[in-house]
Amino acid sequence: MKEKINGKPVYLYMGLLFCVVCWGSNFIFGAILVQYFKPMEIAFLRLIFITLFLLIVFFKPIRQFRSLKSMIVPLLFIGFIGVTLNHWSFYASLTTASPVTAALILATAPICTSLINSAVFKERKSPFFWMWSLLSFFGVLMVIMKKGALVIGMGEGYIFLTMLTFSVFMVLVERYAKQLSSILLTFYSTMVGLILMTVFMPFSDVTFLRSVPFSIWMLLFFTAIIMHGICPLIWNHCISEVGSTNTSLLLNIEPFVAMVAGYIVLKESVSGMQLVGAMIILLSVTMALHSNRRIQLFNMREEPPF
């Protein structure tokens, strides 16, 4: 008998865990890349690598798929919000914000995802969910405070946009994953994101053709393939099986990965205020999602058998 967690096979959660570890370390790799490329350049080049990778690996199912008309509008939304805006804002945030701060703010994405599901799809939430949600944002305020003062710079603003776009992306993927396979959904949303990125790309100001160390190009290439090529495929498949609210719980691990990788690679330390804020965020998100799952189970019991 296969082992299960919450009624789902363990391999689904192992796949999600792999994605979260990769994405957590991506904050550190991104902080290195923005020292050599502009944020728009990183996003643009990565999307080229990702699109080519997906086209080569999944050429047969992509070529055989014919009926895409009903998904054109959803793919435009998913591509623009979840790819173009999300990729650009992520790297833009790392030009000024600390990778650890960015990771901690992005850790509130599960709360944002649940709020969207509640507002748009009328998902029921318990009073405890709202209480823990408010506490999580209090933790965010502690994380971005500097010397006792609340400081919200451009970097923090960009990572808030990243968090919002990622939350919307998760909700959209969950809603449309039944109509399009995870492979096709990932490929077409990435391709749409690349096309839209090309429209907004200021080619007259492009500087990535200047001399950049070979090791940095390799870092850009391999992180693109792993973080945004392989991981989204795994994530989109697992999210369609487990659900956006449940899968987002594992995102709590991202800040810890960023902290460890940041300390090892960038020698970046974490302040006491950040550490307390981090614990509040992670505890609040965990408890909020736990209370949310209890409501979901209650709703399932209320549903008629037929």
VOBA-1610 file (N, C-alpha, C; in pm, whole numbers, padded with zeros to 5 digits, always signed):
BEGIN
Met+00084-00120+00000Met+00000+00000+00000Met+00088+00125+00000Lys+00057+00217-00086Lys+00135+00339-00095Lys+00103+00431+00022Glu+00210+00491+00078Glu+00190+00585+00188Glu+00123+00711+00136Lys+00037+00768+00224Lys-00037+00887+00184Lys-00032+00993+00293Ile-00048+01119+00252Ile-00060+01233+00343Ile-00187+01307+00306Asn-00277+01319+00402Asn-00408+01382+00375Asn-00480+01317+00258Gly-00463+01185+00246Gly-00531+01111+00141Gly-00464+01118+00005Lys-00347+01185-00004Lys-00276+01198-00131Lys-00142+01125-00123Pro-00094+01069-00237Pro+00035+00997-00237Pro+00149+01085-00189Val+00245+01024-00119Val+00359+01097-00063Val+00441+01164-00172Tyr+00453+01100-00290Tyr+00540+01154-00395Tyr+00495+01293-00439Leu+00364+01323-00424Leu+00316+01456-00460Leu+00377+01561-00367Tyr+00382+01531-00239Tyr+00438+01624-00142Tyr+00591+01630-00154Met+00655+01520-00193Met+00800+01522-00214Met+00834+01610-00334Gly+00751+01605-00435Gly+00771+01691-00552Gly+00756+01837-00515Leu+00655+01867-00433Leu+00634+02005-00387Leu+00752+02052-00301Leu+00802+01964-00217Leu+00916+01998-00131Leu+01040+02029-00215Phe+01063+01951-00319Phe+01176+01977-00409Phe+01165+02116-00471Cys+01046+02152-00516Cys+01022+02283-00576Cys+01050+02395-00477Val+01003+02378-00355Val+01019+02482-00253Val+01165+02504-00218Val+01243+02394-00208Val+01386+02408-00179Val+01457+02481-00293Cys+01423+02447-00415Cys+01482+02516-00531Cys+01445+02663-00532Trp+01317+02692-00511Trp+01272+02832-00513Trp+01329+02912-00396Gly+01350+02847-00282Gly+01410+02916-00169Gly+01553+02958-00199Ser+01629+02871-00263Ser+01767+02904-00300Ser+01771+03004-00415Asn+01661+03015-00492Asn+01656+03106-00605Asn+01669+03252-00562Phe+01629+03284-00438Phe+01645+03421-00388Phe+01793+03459-00385Ile+01875+03364-00346Ile+02020+03390-00337Ile+02081+03398-00476Phe+02044+03303-00562Phe+02097+03306-00699Phe+02052+03433-00772Gly+01928+03474-00746Gly+01878+03597-00809Gly+01955+03719-00764Ala+01992+03723-00634Ala+02068+03835-00581Ala+02206+03843-00646Ile+02260+03728-00687Ile+02389+03726-00757Ile+02371+03775-00901Leu+02265+03728-00967Leu+02244+03762-01108Leu+02216+03910-01130Val+02145+03975-01037Val+02112+04117-01056Val+02236+04205-01045Gln+02349+04148-01005Gln+02474+04224-01004Gln+02536+04232-01144Tyr+02486+04147-01236Tyr+02542+04142-01371Tyr+02439+04178-01479Phe+02310+04157-01451Phe+02204+04184-01548Phe+02098+04274-01486Lys+02022+04341-01571Lys+01905+04415-01524Lys+01790+04316-01501Pro+01696+04347-01412Pro+01586+04254-01383Pro+01509+04211-01507Met+01478+04304-01597Met+01405+04269-01719Met+01487+04177-01807Glu+01619+04197-01810Glu+01706+04112-01891Glu+01709+03970-01837Ile+01717+03957-01705Ile+01718+03823-01645Ile+01588+03749-01678Ala+01477+03817-01657Ala+01346+03755-01683Ala+01334+03717-01831Phe+01375+03807-01920Phe+01364+03782-02064Phe+01450+03664-02107Leu+01578+03663-02066Leu+01668+03554-02103Leu+01622+03420-02045Arg+01578+03423-01921Arg+01531+03299-01858Arg+01409+03242-01931Leu+01319+03329-01970Leu+01199+03283-02040Leu+01234+03222-02175Ile+01336+03275-02241Ile+01382+03215-02367Ile+01434+03074-02342Phe+01521+03059-02241Phe+01576+02928-02207Phe+01465+02830-02169Ile+01370+02877-02089Ile+01262+02790-02041Ile+01174+02745-02156Thr+01135+02838-02244Thr+01048+02805-02357Thr+01114+02703-02449Leu+01241+02723-02480Leu+01314+02629-02566Leu+01326+02492-02499Phe+01353+02492-02370Phe+01363+02366-02296Phe+01233+02287-02303Leu+01122+02355-02275Leu+00992+02288-02277Leu+00956+02241-02417Leu+00989+02321-02518Leu+00958+02284-02656Leu+01035+02160-02699Ile+01162+02152-02658Ile+01245+02036-02694Ile+01200+01911-02620Val+01178+01923-02490Val+01144+01806-02408Val+01004+01754-02437Phe+00910+01845-02461Phe+00770+01805-02479Phe+00718+01839-02618Phe+00804+01825-02717Phe+00767+01862-02855Phe+00647+01781-02905Lys+00645+01652-02877Lys+00539+01566-02929Lys+00401+01604-02876Pro+00378+01612-02742Pro+00244+01650-02694Pro+00206+01793-02734Ile+00305+01882-02745Ile+00275+02020-02785Ile+00230+02022-02931Arg+00297+01946-03017Arg+00263+01943-03159Arg+00127+01876-03182Gln+00096+01773-03104Gln-00028+01699-03124Gln-00151+01771-03071Phe-00132+01866-02979Phe-00246+01935-02920Phe-00302+02035-03020Arg-00432+02034-03040Arg-00494+02118-03142Arg-00594+02219-03086Ser-00673+02178-02987Ser-00783+02262-02939Ser-00737+02357-02828Leu-00703+02480-02867Leu-00653+02577-02771Leu-00740+02702-02764Lys-00841+02710-02850Lys-00922+02832-02861Lys-00988+02871-02729Ser-01042+02774-02657Ser-01114+02804-02533Ser-01022+02849-02421Met-00890+02830-02439Met-00796+02863-02333Met-00714+02988-02364Ile-00740+03053-02476Ile-00659+03168-02515Ile-00666+03280-02411Val-00787+03318-02372Val-00804+03427-02275Val-00745+03390-02139Pro-00775+03270-02083Pro-00712+03232-01956Pro-00560+03231-01963Leu-00504+03183-02075Leu-00359+03177-02090Leu-00298+03317-02095Leu-00371+03413-02153Leu-00322+03551-02154Leu-00310+03604-02011Phe-00412+03575-01929Phe-00410+03618-01789Phe-00300+03547-01712Ile-00293+03413-01727Ile-00193+03335-01655Ile-00053+03374-01698Gly-00032+03391-01830Gly+00100+03428-01881Gly+00145+03564-01834Phe+00054+03663-01840Phe+00091+03799-01802Phe+00113+03812-01652Ile+00016+03759-01574Ile+00024+03773-01428Ile+00127+03679-01367Gly+00120+03551-01403Gly+00204+03450-01339Gly+00343+03437-01396Val+00367+03493-01516Val+00499+03479-01578Val+00565+03615-01598Thr+00505+03700-01682Thr+00568+03829-01713Thr+00585+03916-01589Leu+00475+03948-01523Leu+00481+04034-01404Leu+00558+03969-01290Asn+00532+03840-01269Asn+00593+03770-01156Asn+00744+03762-01171His+00794+03724-01289His+00938+03711-01309His+01007+03846-01297Trp+00953+03947-01362Trp+01017+04078-01360Trp+01020+04138-01219Ser+00906+04133-01149Ser+00900+04194-01015Ser+00991+04121-00917Phe+01007+03989-00934Phe+01094+03912-00844Phe+01237+03961-00852Tyr+01291+03973-00973Tyr+01430+04016-00988Tyr+01446+04165-00961Ala+01343+04243-00987Ala+01348+04385-00954Ala+01358+04404-00803Ser+01292+04318-00727Ser+01294+04331-00580Ser+01433+04304-00524Leu+01508+04213-00588Leu+01638+04174-00535Leu+01748+04276-00563Thr+01716+04382-00638Thr+01815+04487-00662Thr+01837+04571-00537Thr+01735+04579-00451Thr+01747+04661-00330Thr+01707+04586-00202Ala+01615+04493-00211Ala+01568+04421-00091Ala+01660+04304-00059Ser+01671+04272+00069Ser+01748+04156+00111Ser+01678+04028+00065Pro+01753+03928+00015Pro+01692+03801-00027Pro+01608+03737+00084Val+01656+03747+00209Val+01582+03689+00320Val+01452+03764+00344Thr+01457+03897+00339Thr+01335+03978+00354Thr+01235+03943+00244Ala+01286+03931+00120Ala+01199+03897+00007Ala+01134+03760+00030Ala+01213+03664+00078Ala+01160+03529+00102Ala+01053+03530+00210Leu+01073+03610+00314Leu+00977+03615+00424Leu+00846+03681+00380Ile+00855+03786+00300Ile+00733+03851+00250Ile+00659+03756+00157Leu+00733+03686+00072Leu+00669+03593-00022Leu+00607+03475+00051Ala+00651+03449+00175Ala+00595+03339+00253Ala+00449+03361+00287Thr+00401+03486+00277Thr+00260+03513+00305Thr+00171+03484+00184Ala+00228+03433+00076Ala+00150+03400-00043Ala+00034+03303-00013Pro+00053+03202+00075Pro-00060+03114+00106Pro-00181+03189+00164Ile-00154+03289+00249Ile-00262+03368+00304Ile-00333+03445+00193Cys-00253+03505+00106Cys-00310+03581-00006Cys-00391+03491-00098Thr-00340+03370-00121Thr-00413+03273-00204Thr-00548+03240-00143Ser-00550+03216-00014Ser-00675+03184+00056Ser-00772+03302+00053Leu-00719+03424+00067Leu-00804+03543+00064Leu-00870+03559-00074Ile-00794+03530-00179Ile-00848+03538-00315Ile-00957+03433-00334Asn-00929+03311-00290Asn-01030+03205-00300Asn-01156+03241-00222Ser-01139+03308-00107Ser-01253+03348-00026Ser-01334+03459-00093Ala-01263+03558-00149Ala-01331+03673-00209Ala-01397+03639-00342Val-01327+03561-00425Val-01376+03533-00560Val-01464+03410-00565Phe-01423+03304-00496Phe-01495+03176-00505Phe-01574+03143-00378Lys-01584+03242-00288Lys-01669+03231-00169Lys-01634+03113-00079Glu-01507+03080-00068Glu-01466+02975+00023Glu-01485+03023+00168Arg-01543+02936+00250Arg-01569+02972+00389Arg-01440+02970+00471Lys-01424+03069+00558Lys-01307+03078+00645Lys-01354+03090+00790Ser-01278+03031+00880Ser-01311+03039+01022Ser-01257+03170+01081Pro-01311+03213+01194Pro-01258+03334+01261Pro-01109+03320+01295Phe-01067+03196+01324Phe-00926+03174+01355Phe-00839+03200+01232Phe-00891+03168+01113Phe-00815+03195+00991Phe-00786+03344+00978Trp-00888+03427+01000Trp-00870+03572+00988Trp-00776+03624+01095Met-00783+03567+01214Met-00695+03610+01322Met-00549+03580+01287Trp-00522+03458+01244Trp-00386+03421+01208Trp-00336+03497+01085Ser-00425+03527+00994Ser-00388+03602+00873Ser-00338+03742+00911Leu-00411+03808+01000Leu-00370+03941+01045Leu-00236+03935+01118Leu-00217+03830+01198Leu-00092+03816+01271Leu+00026+03795+01176Ser+00002+03723+01066Ser+00109+03699+00969Ser+00158+03829+00906Phe+00065+03920+00877Phe+00105+04048+00818Phe+00173+04137+00922Phe+00141+04117+01049Phe+00215+04186+01155Phe+00360+04138+01155Gly+00378+04009+01133Gly+00512+03953+01122Gly+00589+04013+01005Val+00519+04036+00893Val+00583+04099+00777Val+00632+04239+00813Leu+00551+04314+00888Leu+00590+04449+00928Leu+00717+04444+01013Met+00729+04343+01099Met+00849+04329+01180Met+00971+04299+01094Val+00950+04221+00989Val+01061+04182+00902Val+01117+04302+00826Ile+01028+04392+00781Ile+01075+04504+00699Ile+01109+04628+00781Met+01097+04619+00915Met+01138+04731+01000Met+01290+04739+01010Lys+01341+04860+01007Lys+01485+04882+01017Lys+01512+04984+01127Lys+01585+04940+01229Lys+01619+05025+01343Lys+01494+05086+01409Gly+01390+05003+01420Gly+01267+05046+01487Gly+01173+05126+01402Ala+01209+05154+01277Ala+01123+05233+01188Ala+01075+05146+01073Leu+00949+05167+01033Leu+00892+05092+00922Leu+00942+05150+00790Val+01017+05072+00717Val+01075+05118+00590Val+01029+05026+00477Ile+00950+05082+00387Ile+00902+05006+00271Ile+00961+05071+00146Gly+01067+05013+00094Gly+01132+05066-00025Gly+01078+05003-00151Met+01142+05034-00263Met+01101+04979-00392Met+01114+04828-00394Gly+01222+04777-00332Gly+01242+04632-00330Gly+01130+04559-00260Glu+01087+04612-00146Glu+00976+04551-00072Glu+00846+04562-00151Gly+00828+04675-00220Gly+00708+04692-00302Gly+00703+04592-00416Tyr+00818+04569-00478Tyr+00824+04472-00589Tyr+00796+04331-00540Ile+00848+04295-00422Ile+00827+04158-00374Ile+00682+04139-00330Phe+00616+04245-00284Phe+00472+04235-00256Phe+00396+04206-00386Leu+00439+04269-00496Leu+00377+04243-00626Leu+00403+04099-00668Thr+00524+04050-00643Thr+00556+03910-00673Thr+00466+03816-00596Met+00447+03846-00468Met+00361+03763-00383Met+00218+03762-00436Leu+00167+03878-00473Leu+00029+03888-00523Leu+00012+03814-00655Thr+00105+03834-00747Thr+00094+03768-00877Thr+00109+03617-00865Phe+00194+03572-00774Phe+00210+03427-00754Phe+00083+03367-00696Ser+00018+03439-00605Ser-00107+03390-00545Ser-00217+03379-00650Val-00229+03481-00733Val-00329+03477-00840Val-00297+03364-00937Phe-00169+03345-00966Phe-00125+03238-01054Phe-00166+03101-01001Met-00145+03078-00871Met-00181+02949-00811Met-00331+02922-00821Val-00411+03025-00798Val-00556+03010-00807Val-00597+02978-00951Leu-00539+03049-01048Leu-00573+03027-01189Leu-00532+02888-01236Val-00414+02844-01193Val-00367+02711-01232Val-00460+02603-01178Glu-00503+02620-01053Glu-00594+02521-00994Glu-00726+02515-01071Arg-00774+02631-01117Arg-00903+02636-01185Arg-00896+02580-01326Tyr-00781+02593-01394Tyr-00773+02554-01535Tyr-00688+02430-01561Ala-00629+02371-01456Ala-00546+02253-01474Ala-00627+02133-01522Lys-00759+02134-01499Lys-00843+02023-01544Lys-00870+02031-01695Gln-00856+02151-01753Gln-00883+02169-01895Gln-00758+02154-01981Leu-00642+02170-01920Leu-00516+02162-01993Leu-00414+02092-01905Ser-00339+01998-01962Ser-00240+01924-01884Ser-00134+02018-01828Ser-00066+01973-01723Ser+00036+02057-01660Ser+00148+02092-01758Ile+00180+02000-01849Ile+00284+02025-01949Ile+00244+02138-02042Leu+00123+02127-02099Leu+00076+02228-02194Leu+00049+02361-02124Leu-00004+02354-02002Leu-00032+02477-01928Leu+00098+02552-01899Thr+00201+02479-01859Thr+00330+02541-01831Thr+00392+02598-01957Phe+00389+02521-02066Phe+00452+02567-02191Phe+00383+02691-02247Tyr+00252+02684-02260Tyr+00181+02795-02324Tyr+00179+02921-02237Ser+00169+02905-02106Ser+00173+03023-02019Ser+00312+03087-02023Thr+00417+03003-02030Thr+00553+03056-02040Thr+00575+03126-02173Met+00524+03066-02281Met+00539+03127-02413Met+00465+03260-02421Val+00344+03264-02366Val+00268+03390-02362Val+00343+03493-02279Gly+00399+03450-02165Gly+00476+03541-02081Gly+00597+03597-02154Leu+00664+03513-02234Leu+00780+03557-02312Leu+00739+03658-02419Ile+00629+03629-02487Ile+00580+03722-02592Ile+00547+03858-02531Leu+00477+03857-02419Leu+00441+03982-02353Leu+00565+04053-02298Met+00662+03975-02251Met+00787+04033-02203Met+00860+04102-02317Thr+00855+04042-02438Thr+00918+04101-02556Thr+00855+04235-02590Val+00723+04244-02570Val+00652+04369-02599Val+00700+04481-02507Phe+00722+04447-02379Phe+00760+04549-02281Phe+00911+04569-02270Met+00989+04482-02334Met+01134+04487-02320Met+01192+04610-02391Pro+01263+04697-02321Pro+01325+04815-02384Pro+01456+04777-02453Phe+01446+04723-02575Phe+01565+04672-02643Phe+01670+04779-02670Ser+01626+04904-02676Ser+01722+05013-02699Ser+01817+05030-02580Asp+01779+04972-02466Asp+01860+04988-02344Asp+01918+04855-02296Val+01920+04756-02385Val+01969+04623-02348Val+02121+04625-02331Thr+02167+04566-02223Thr+02312+04565-02195Thr+02365+04425-02166Phe+02280+04320-02181Phe+02327+04187-02141Phe+02429+04127-02238Leu+02453+04193-02353Leu+02551+04142-02447Leu+02693+04184-02410Arg+02704+04266-02304Arg+02837+04304-02260Arg+02907+04184-02196Ser+03032+04201-02164Ser+03111+04092-02108Ser+03058+04048-01972Val+03013+03924-01965Val+02964+03864-01842Val+03038+03732-01823Pro+03088+03703-01704Pro+03161+03577-01681Pro+03081+03455-01724Phe+03152+03356-01780Phe+03088+03234-01827Phe+03012+03165-01714Ser+03068+03168-01594Ser+03004+03103-01479Ser+02868+03166-01448Ile+02855+03298-01471Ile+02729+03366-01445Ile+02626+03327-01551Trp+02672+03314-01677Trp+02581+03266-01781Trp+02530+03126-01749Met+02619+03040-01700Met+02579+02905-01663Met+02480+02906-01546Leu+02506+02994-01451Leu+02413+03008-01338Leu+02277+03052-01387Leu+02275+03148-01478Leu+02150+03195-01536Leu+02077+03084-01610Phe+02151+03007-01689Phe+02091+02902-01770Phe+02034+02789-01685Phe+02116+02734-01595Phe+02072+02618-01518Phe+01964+02652-01416Thr+01973+02770-01355Thr+01866+02808-01262Thr+01735+02832-01338Ala+01746+02880-01461Ala+01626+02900-01543Ala+01558+02767-01570Ile+01637+02668-01612Ile+01581+02537-01646Ile+01522+02468-01524Ile+01595+02473-01412Ile+01549+02402-01292Ile+01435+02477-01223Met+01457+02606-01193Met+01360+02683-01114Met+01230+02710-01190His+01245+02740-01321His+01127+02784-01396His+01088+02691-01511Gly+01164+02584-01529Gly+01128+02487-01632Gly+01078+02357-01571Ile+01162+02297-01488Ile+01128+02169-01426Ile+01032+02186-01309Cys+01064+02283-01219Cys+00981+02301-01100Cys+00835+02337-01131Pro+00807+02430-01223Pro+00666+02459-01253Pro+00590+02337-01305Leu+00657+02251-01382Leu+00591+02130-01429Leu+00549+02043-01312Ile+00641+02023-01219Ile+00612+01943-01101Ile+00503+02011-01018Trp+00518+02142-00996Trp+00424+02216-00912Trp+00283+02216-00971Asn+00273+02245-01102Asn+00142+02250-01166Asn+00071+02116-01162His+00148+02008-01174His+00087+01875-01165His+00038+01848-01023Cys+00123+01878-00925Cys+00087+01849-00786Cys-00026+01938-00737Ile-00027+02064-00782Ile-00128+02158-00735Ile-00267+02117-00787Ser-00270+02055-00906Ser-00398+02009-00960Ser-00452+01890-00883Glu-00362+01817-00813Glu-00403+01700-00736Glu-00433+01734-00590Val-00354+01823-00533Val-00363+01853-00390Val-00444+01979-00361Gly-00441+02078-00455Gly-00513+02204-00434Gly-00419+02316-00395Ser-00451+02439-00436Ser-00360+02552-00415Ser-00341+02586-00268Thr-00448+02581-00188Thr-00435+02617-00046Thr-00350+02517+00029Asn-00370+02387+00002Asn-00294+02284+00072Asn-00147+02284+00031Thr-00119+02297-00098Thr+00019+02294-00144Thr+00097+02415-00095Ser+00030+02528-00080Ser+00099+02650-00041Ser+00155+02641+00102Leu+00108+02545+00181Leu+00159+02528+00317Leu+00310+02499+00314Leu+00356+02424+00215Leu+00497+02388+00206Leu+00585+02508+00171Leu+00525+02616+00124Leu+00603+02736+00094Leu+00665+02796+00220Asn+00617+02752+00336Asn+00674+02800+00464Asn+00822+02767+00475Ile+00867+02666+00403Ile+01007+02624+00414Ile+01099+02719+00338Glu+01046+02790+00239Glu+01128+02877+00154Glu+01216+02975+00232Pro+01161+03049+00330Pro+01246+03145+00402Pro+01364+03081+00471Phe+01344+02960+00528Phe+01454+02893+00595Phe+01563+02852+00496Val+01521+02807+00377Val+01618+02774+00272Val+01695+02899+00232Ala+01623+03012+00216Ala+01688+03138+00180Ala+01785+03184+00288Met+01746+03167+00416Met+01834+03207+00526Met+01963+03126+00526Val+01950+02995+00513Val+02067+02907+00516Val+02156+02934+00394Ala+02095+02940+00276Ala+02173+02964+00154Ala+02235+03104+00156Gly+02160+03203+00208Gly+02212+03339+00217Gly+02332+03347+00308Tyr+02327+03275+00418Tyr+02440+03275+00513Tyr+02562+03207+00452Ile+02540+03095+00382Ile+02651+03019+00326Ile+02713+03091+00205Val+02627+03140+00114Val+02676+03198-00012Val+02710+03346+00001Leu+02619+03424+00061Leu+02636+03569+00067Leu+02685+03618+00202Lys+02702+03526+00299Lys+02743+03563+00436Lys+02646+03665+00496Glu+02517+03651+00463Glu+02415+03745+00510Glu+02356+03695+00641Ser+02362+03778+00743Ser+02308+03742+00874Ser+02163+03788+00886Val+02093+03735+00984Val+01952+03769+01008Val+01943+03838+01143Ser+01875+03953+01145Ser+01862+04029+01271Ser+01763+03961+01364Gly+01768+03998+01491Gly+01675+03941+01588Gly+01532+03975+01554Met+01507+04098+01507Met+01373+04140+01468Met+01321+04056+01352Gln+01409+04032+01253Gln+01370+03949+01139Gln+01339+03807+01183Leu+01418+03755+01274Leu+01398+03618+01320Leu+01264+03604+01391Val+01231+03700+01477Val+01102+03697+01547Val+00988+03710+01446Gly+01003+03805+01352Gly+00901+03823+01248Gly+00884+03698+01164Ala+00997+03632+01134Ala+00992+03509+01055Ala+00912+03401+01127Met+00937+03385+01257Met+00866+03284+01334Met+00717+03314+01341Ile+00683+03444+01354Ile+00541+03483+01357Ile+00476+03452+01224Ile+00545+03485+01114Ile+00489+03460+00980Ile+00464+03312+00958Leu+00565+03231+00986Leu+00554+03088+00959Leu+00451+03021+01049Leu+00447+03060+01176Leu+00347+03005+01268Leu+00207+03047+01225Ser+00191+03173+01189Ser+00059+03226+01152Ser+00007+03160+01025Val+00095+03148+00925Val+00053+03086+00799Val+00014+02940+00821Thr+00095+02869+00901Thr+00066+02728+00929Thr-00069+02713+01000Met-00093+02794+01102Met-00217+02784+01177Met-00338+02830+01095Ala-00317+02933+01013Ala-00427+02981+00928Ala-00471+02874+00830Leu-00374+02808+00768Leu-00407+02703+00671Leu-00464+02580+00741His-00418+02554+00862His-00474+02443+00940His-00622+02468+00970Ser-00654+02590+01013Ser-00794+02623+01041Ser-00877+02621+00913Asn-00812+02655+00800Asn-00882+02655+00672Asn-00917+02513+00630Arg-00824+02419+00653Arg-00852+02280+00618Arg-00964+02223+00703Arg-00975+02267+00828Arg-01084+02219+00914Arg-01218+02266+00859Ile-01222+02389+00807Ile-01345+02440+00746Ile-01379+02359+00621Gln-01275+02326+00540Gln-01298+02248+00420Gln-01355+02110+00453Leu-01301+02046+00557Leu-01353+01916+00598Leu-01497+01926+00647Phe-01528+02036+00719Phe-01663+02058+00767Phe-01760+02076+00651Asn-01716+02150+00548Asn-01800+02172+00432Asn-01825+02041+00357Met-01723+01955+00352Met-01740+01826+00285Met-01842+01740+00357Arg-01845+01748+00490Arg-01942+01669+00566Arg-02083+01720+00545Glu-02095+01853+00518Glu-02228+01913+00499Glu-02285+01881+00361Glu-02199+01847+00264Glu-02245+01823+00129Glu-02330+01695+00125Pro-02441+01695+00046Pro-02526+01574+00035Pro-02449+01464-00038Pro-02481+01339-00011Pro-02409+01227-00074Pro-02432+01220-00222Phe-02540+01281-00274Phe-02566+01280-00419Phe-02658+01393-00453
//
